[in-house]
Amino acid sequence: MPHKPDTTAITAGRNDSLSMSPALWPSTVWESASLHDAQFRATGMRSREFYSRFANPTVSQFEDAIAELEGTETALAFGSGMGALASLVLSLCSSGSHIVAQNNIYGATATFLRGPCARFGIETTFVDPTEPGAFANAVIPGRTMLVIAETPSNPRLTVSNLSEIGAIKGPFTVVDSTLATPLGQRPRDFGIDVVMHSATKGIGGHNDALIGVLAGDSDLLNEVWAYSVMHGAVASPHDALNALRGIRTLGVRIERQNATALTVAHALQQHPKVTAVHHPFLENHAQHQLARQQMRFGGSVLSFEISGGFAECNRLVEALSLAHIATSFGGPETLVCHPATSTHVGLDAQTLQSVGVTDGLLRLSLGLENARDIIDDLTNALNTL
Ligand SMILES: *Cc1c(COP(=O)(O)O)cnc(C)c1O
């Protein structure tokens, strides 16, 4: 009988060691038995026990755990989420290739596609992910290599339809599932080819690992690996160790943070200074039904809007005593950020407006504190406006 996902988070990615905690292998290099053996490892696919840019036992354990959680043949870790995304794009696309991506994708992904990719002749069409059929309609047969979605999206928590994207044939489909974590949704079950995570966020979960990962078929990820060995954005075993530790507690953390996010979201909706609250599991979210269909948890991140712009947001966050001004999410501490001037600062004003990243929008990452204290902190700060 297959286990439930939160049990798999405990059992996945263990090698045959008797140790309960994973072993850290800081070694960059392994001794070969002979020159023939060295040649075999130098030319083999994802050769283990050779050189750590090719593979590392601690990193492999993390990759095995992610593959098991995502229900894919394999996974491939990178030095960060952007390392994963950039390696995927550059391994599969050439000058003249075309990409379809959603218009409200992560800030650095958008600037990567608009900047370096455009410079190399890789063209991207940005689509509104909430418009039915938008991804499929933008595909150019024979030219589109990748369809890139992010659901839920950061920071407006829009939800893209996984079944609709999974049904697209021709280009490889990629879903940045960072906000959901592997326990929040399984894009693979909807036919998505590659699942991507910034494991720096909820998977690592403690703000002490910078690491990214792709999960998918071996054939495809072997192709990406062959490129990544040259690109070199590989994961550190130290970060893989911390991320693997994070996976073990992901089940209880996601459950708690999801519940806190909903409790805080409801409290914010009651406050007269708050004009809108966004979270996929809120009843009035525009794609609430879809979110409930494809997600097990709505996630630890919400965003909300107040009337007034940057100055008003600044007054609010300065009045907070528990929540920290910081841009990441998924960790134990509650964090608040102003996306328009931080995570999404690379986008021009018109794009920010079109994807709803307004001057009055704040993103909140719910930590593991008691929800009551977080609500009191926010209410006190809102009352000063
Ligand atoms: C943080 C993040 C990334 C980038 O990950 P890094 O580990 O910071 O490189 C990509 N996508 C989403 C949705 C993110 O939140």
The ligand as an SDF file (V2000), in Angstrom:
LIG
                    3D

 15 15  0  0  0  0  0  0  0  0999 V2000
   12.5590   31.9780   -4.5780 C   0  0  0  0  0  0  0  0  0  0  0  0
   11.8600   31.5250   -5.7780 C   0  0  0  0  0  0  0  0  0  0  0  0
   12.5800   31.1670   -6.9440 C   0  0  0  0  0  0  0  0  0  0  0  0
   14.0670   31.2920   -7.0150 C   0  0  0  0  0  0  0  0  0  0  0  0
   14.6790   30.4430   -6.1090 O   0  0  0  0  0  0  0  0  0  0  0  0
   16.1460   30.7360   -5.4760 P   0  0  0  0  0  0  0  0  0  0  0  0
   16.3900   29.5380   -4.6380 O   0  0  0  0  0  0  0  0  0  0  0  0
   16.0270   32.0190   -4.7070 O   0  0  0  0  0  0  0  0  0  0  0  0
   17.0620   30.8690   -6.6120 O   0  0  0  0  0  0  0  0  0  0  0  0
   11.8550   30.7290   -8.0270 C   0  0  0  0  0  0  0  0  0  0  0  0
   10.5170   30.6400   -8.0100 N   0  0  0  0  0  0  0  0  0  0  0  0
    9.7930   30.9870   -6.9170 C   0  0  0  0  0  0  0  0  0  0  0  0
    8.3090   30.8750   -6.9560 C   0  0  0  0  0  0  0  0  0  0  0  0
   10.4470   31.4440   -5.7740 C   0  0  0  0  0  0  0  0  0  0  0  0
    9.7380   31.8020   -4.7070 O   0  0  0  0  0  0  0  0  0  0  0  0
  1  2  1  0
  2  3  1  0
  2 14  2  0
  3  4  1  0
  3 10  2  0
  4  5  1  0
  5  6  1  0
  6  7  2  0
  6  8  1  0
  6  9  1  0
 10 11  1  0
 11 12  2  0
 12 13  1  0
 12 14  1  0
 14 15  1  0
M  END
$$$$
